[in-house]
Structures are given as structure tokens and as C-alpha cells.
Amino acid sequence: INKYTDNNDKLRELYKYCLNNDIDATIFTESMLNSSNDKKVHNDHVNTNFNDINILGILLFGDKYIIENLTKEFTLWNK
């Protein structure tokens, strides 16, 4: 299921929640969009305050019910 929000703070909160609750999550950031060099992306992430990283999306892995509950406030994306 693809869902949407343009609120970076909500994406950060969701990602932090996942990290703290053993839910598998991967973020996609603006740095990843701007470079295909993994070392450069890693350095950008390490050297930037987490609250200043522009998160473009999060991929969540887990039980469907849990994931749907975590993302219930986001809009279904049907583009």
C-alpha cells in the first residue's frame, strides 16, 4: 500500500518509532536522489542533523495490521 504525506516531521516521527520498536524500516532521502555514490550519501547523513535530513519516503516491513495502524493518518497515494 502506498501512502503519502508532505510532512517531514511525521516521517521522522514514524521512522524513530520504527527504530525504537524493532519495526524494519528504510528511509529514502534527498541525498540519495542527488547522488549514486553510497559513501557520499552516508557522509551526508552522518554529517547532517537528523532533523535537517529531507526524508522523501519510508519503506516499512512487517505485519500488515501494524503497518496500516502506523500509517493510518497518511493519505492513500493513487497517482
PyMOL CGO cylinders between C-alpha atoms (Angstrom):
from pymol import cmd
from pymol.cgo import CYLINDER

trace = [
    CYLINDER, 0.00, 0.00, 0.00, 1.39, 3.40, -0.93, 0.3, 1, 1, 1, 1, 1, 1,
    CYLINDER, 1.39, 3.40, -0.93, 0.54, 6.30, 1.31, 0.3, 1, 1, 1, 1, 1, 1,
    CYLINDER, 0.54, 6.30, 1.31, 1.53, 9.95, 1.17, 0.3, 1, 1, 1, 1, 1, 1,
    CYLINDER, 1.53, 9.95, 1.17, 2.40, 12.87, 3.40, 0.3, 1, 1, 1, 1, 1, 1,
    CYLINDER, 2.40, 12.87, 3.40, 4.37, 16.01, 2.68, 0.3, 1, 1, 1, 1, 1, 1,
    CYLINDER, 4.37, 16.01, 2.68, 5.10, 16.47, 6.39, 0.3, 1, 1, 1, 1, 1, 1,
    CYLINDER, 5.10, 16.47, 6.39, 8.75, 15.62, 7.04, 0.3, 1, 1, 1, 1, 1, 1,
    CYLINDER, 8.75, 15.62, 7.04, 8.23, 15.78, 10.80, 0.3, 1, 1, 1, 1, 1, 1,
    CYLINDER, 8.23, 15.78, 10.80, 5.64, 13.00, 10.61, 0.3, 1, 1, 1, 1, 1, 1,
    CYLINDER, 5.64, 13.00, 10.61, 8.02, 10.89, 8.53, 0.3, 1, 1, 1, 1, 1, 1,
    CYLINDER, 8.02, 10.89, 8.53, 10.79, 11.45, 11.10, 0.3, 1, 1, 1, 1, 1, 1,
    CYLINDER, 10.79, 11.45, 11.10, 8.44, 10.50, 13.95, 0.3, 1, 1, 1, 1, 1, 1,
    CYLINDER, 8.44, 10.50, 13.95, 7.38, 7.35, 12.11, 0.3, 1, 1, 1, 1, 1, 1,
    CYLINDER, 7.38, 7.35, 12.11, 10.98, 6.37, 11.41, 0.3, 1, 1, 1, 1, 1, 1,
    CYLINDER, 10.98, 6.37, 11.41, 12.05, 6.97, 15.03, 0.3, 1, 1, 1, 1, 1, 1,
    CYLINDER, 12.05, 6.97, 15.03, 9.09, 4.93, 16.25, 0.3, 1, 1, 1, 1, 1, 1,
    CYLINDER, 9.09, 4.93, 16.25, 10.08, 2.06, 13.97, 0.3, 1, 1, 1, 1, 1, 1,
    CYLINDER, 10.08, 2.06, 13.97, 13.68, 2.16, 15.18, 0.3, 1, 1, 1, 1, 1, 1,
    CYLINDER, 13.68, 2.16, 15.18, 12.58, 2.10, 18.82, 0.3, 1, 1, 1, 1, 1, 1,
    CYLINDER, 12.58, 2.10, 18.82, 10.06, -0.70, 18.32, 0.3, 1, 1, 1, 1, 1, 1,
    CYLINDER, 10.06, -0.70, 18.32, 12.00, -3.18, 16.16, 0.3, 1, 1, 1, 1, 1, 1,
    CYLINDER, 12.00, -3.18, 16.16, 9.98, -2.50, 13.01, 0.3, 1, 1, 1, 1, 1, 1,
    CYLINDER, 9.98, -2.50, 13.01, 12.05, -2.85, 9.86, 0.3, 1, 1, 1, 1, 1, 1,
    CYLINDER, 12.05, -2.85, 9.86, 12.15, 0.49, 8.04, 0.3, 1, 1, 1, 1, 1, 1,
    CYLINDER, 12.15, 0.49, 8.04, 14.33, 2.06, 5.38, 0.3, 1, 1, 1, 1, 1, 1,
    CYLINDER, 14.33, 2.06, 5.38, 14.33, 5.76, 4.61, 0.3, 1, 1, 1, 1, 1, 1,
    CYLINDER, 14.33, 5.76, 4.61, 14.83, 7.39, 1.23, 0.3, 1, 1, 1, 1, 1, 1,
    CYLINDER, 14.83, 7.39, 1.23, 16.37, 10.85, 1.38, 0.3, 1, 1, 1, 1, 1, 1,
    CYLINDER, 16.37, 10.85, 1.38, 17.09, 13.78, -0.87, 0.3, 1, 1, 1, 1, 1, 1,
    CYLINDER, 17.09, 13.78, -0.87, 20.80, 12.94, -0.62, 0.3, 1, 1, 1, 1, 1, 1,
    CYLINDER, 20.80, 12.94, -0.62, 20.05, 9.57, -2.20, 0.3, 1, 1, 1, 1, 1, 1,
    CYLINDER, 20.05, 9.57, -2.20, 18.25, 11.29, -5.04, 0.3, 1, 1, 1, 1, 1, 1,
    CYLINDER, 18.25, 11.29, -5.04, 21.16, 13.66, -5.65, 0.3, 1, 1, 1, 1, 1, 1,
    CYLINDER, 21.16, 13.66, -5.65, 23.95, 11.07, -5.68, 0.3, 1, 1, 1, 1, 1, 1,
    CYLINDER, 23.95, 11.07, -5.68, 24.51, 7.43, -6.56, 0.3, 1, 1, 1, 1, 1, 1,
    CYLINDER, 24.51, 7.43, -6.56, 27.73, 7.38, -4.53, 0.3, 1, 1, 1, 1, 1, 1,
    CYLINDER, 27.73, 7.38, -4.53, 26.94, 5.44, -1.34, 0.3, 1, 1, 1, 1, 1, 1,
    CYLINDER, 26.94, 5.44, -1.34, 29.93, 6.89, 0.54, 0.3, 1, 1, 1, 1, 1, 1,
    CYLINDER, 29.93, 6.89, 0.54, 28.84, 10.44, -0.25, 0.3, 1, 1, 1, 1, 1, 1,
    CYLINDER, 28.84, 10.44, -0.25, 25.25, 9.70, 0.81, 0.3, 1, 1, 1, 1, 1, 1,
    CYLINDER, 25.25, 9.70, 0.81, 26.48, 8.07, 4.01, 0.3, 1, 1, 1, 1, 1, 1,
    CYLINDER, 26.48, 8.07, 4.01, 28.71, 11.06, 4.80, 0.3, 1, 1, 1, 1, 1, 1,
    CYLINDER, 28.71, 11.06, 4.80, 25.84, 13.47, 4.10, 0.3, 1, 1, 1, 1, 1, 1,
    CYLINDER, 25.84, 13.47, 4.10, 23.64, 11.55, 6.53, 0.3, 1, 1, 1, 1, 1, 1,
    CYLINDER, 23.64, 11.55, 6.53, 26.30, 11.26, 9.22, 0.3, 1, 1, 1, 1, 1, 1,
    CYLINDER, 26.30, 11.26, 9.22, 27.25, 14.93, 9.00, 0.3, 1, 1, 1, 1, 1, 1,
    CYLINDER, 27.25, 14.93, 9.00, 23.70, 16.28, 8.97, 0.3, 1, 1, 1, 1, 1, 1,
    CYLINDER, 23.70, 16.28, 8.97, 21.43, 16.64, 11.97, 0.3, 1, 1, 1, 1, 1, 1,
    CYLINDER, 21.43, 16.64, 11.97, 18.64, 14.08, 11.60, 0.3, 1, 1, 1, 1, 1, 1,
    CYLINDER, 18.64, 14.08, 11.60, 16.02, 16.84, 11.85, 0.3, 1, 1, 1, 1, 1, 1,
    CYLINDER, 16.02, 16.84, 11.85, 17.59, 18.55, 8.83, 0.3, 1, 1, 1, 1, 1, 1,
    CYLINDER, 17.59, 18.55, 8.83, 17.56, 15.49, 6.56, 0.3, 1, 1, 1, 1, 1, 1,
    CYLINDER, 17.56, 15.49, 6.56, 14.84, 15.70, 3.91, 0.3, 1, 1, 1, 1, 1, 1,
    CYLINDER, 14.84, 15.70, 3.91, 13.10, 12.32, 4.02, 0.3, 1, 1, 1, 1, 1, 1,
    CYLINDER, 13.10, 12.32, 4.02, 11.31, 11.56, 0.77, 0.3, 1, 1, 1, 1, 1, 1,
    CYLINDER, 11.31, 11.56, 0.77, 9.84, 8.24, 1.81, 0.3, 1, 1, 1, 1, 1, 1,
    CYLINDER, 9.84, 8.24, 1.81, 9.96, 5.27, 4.15, 0.3, 1, 1, 1, 1, 1, 1,
    CYLINDER, 9.96, 5.27, 4.15, 9.69, 1.62, 3.24, 0.3, 1, 1, 1, 1, 1, 1,
    CYLINDER, 9.69, 1.62, 3.24, 8.15, -0.41, 6.08, 0.3, 1, 1, 1, 1, 1, 1,
    CYLINDER, 8.15, -0.41, 6.08, 8.32, -4.18, 6.51, 0.3, 1, 1, 1, 1, 1, 1,
    CYLINDER, 8.32, -4.18, 6.51, 6.07, -6.06, 8.88, 0.3, 1, 1, 1, 1, 1, 1,
    CYLINDER, 6.07, -6.06, 8.88, 2.65, -7.26, 9.80, 0.3, 1, 1, 1, 1, 1, 1,
    CYLINDER, 2.65, -7.26, 9.80, 0.02, -5.61, 7.59, 0.3, 1, 1, 1, 1, 1, 1,
    CYLINDER, 0.02, -5.61, 7.59, -2.19, -4.67, 10.54, 0.3, 1, 1, 1, 1, 1, 1,
    CYLINDER, -2.19, -4.67, 10.54, 0.67, -2.98, 12.41, 0.3, 1, 1, 1, 1, 1, 1,
    CYLINDER, 0.67, -2.98, 12.41, 1.88, -1.07, 9.32, 0.3, 1, 1, 1, 1, 1, 1,
    CYLINDER, 1.88, -1.07, 9.32, -1.66, 0.08, 8.45, 0.3, 1, 1, 1, 1, 1, 1,
    CYLINDER, -1.66, 0.08, 8.45, -2.16, 1.25, 12.02, 0.3, 1, 1, 1, 1, 1, 1,
    CYLINDER, -2.16, 1.25, 12.02, 1.13, 3.19, 11.98, 0.3, 1, 1, 1, 1, 1, 1,
    CYLINDER, 1.13, 3.19, 11.98, 0.26, 4.91, 8.70, 0.3, 1, 1, 1, 1, 1, 1,
    CYLINDER, 0.26, 4.91, 8.70, -3.48, 5.44, 9.20, 0.3, 1, 1, 1, 1, 1, 1,
    CYLINDER, -3.48, 5.44, 9.20, -3.11, 9.25, 9.29, 0.3, 1, 1, 1, 1, 1, 1,
    CYLINDER, -3.11, 9.25, 9.29, -1.37, 9.31, 5.90, 0.3, 1, 1, 1, 1, 1, 1,
    CYLINDER, -1.37, 9.31, 5.90, -3.28, 9.69, 2.64, 0.3, 1, 1, 1, 1, 1, 1,
    CYLINDER, -3.28, 9.69, 2.64, -3.62, 6.80, 0.24, 0.3, 1, 1, 1, 1, 1, 1,
    CYLINDER, -3.62, 6.80, 0.24, -1.49, 7.60, -2.81, 0.3, 1, 1, 1, 1, 1, 1,
    CYLINDER, -1.49, 7.60, -2.81, -3.21, 6.91, -6.10, 0.3, 1, 1, 1, 1, 1, 1,
    CYLINDER, -3.21, 6.91, -6.10, -1.17, 8.76, -8.69, 0.3, 1, 1, 1, 1, 1, 1,
]
cmd.load_cgo(trace, "trace")
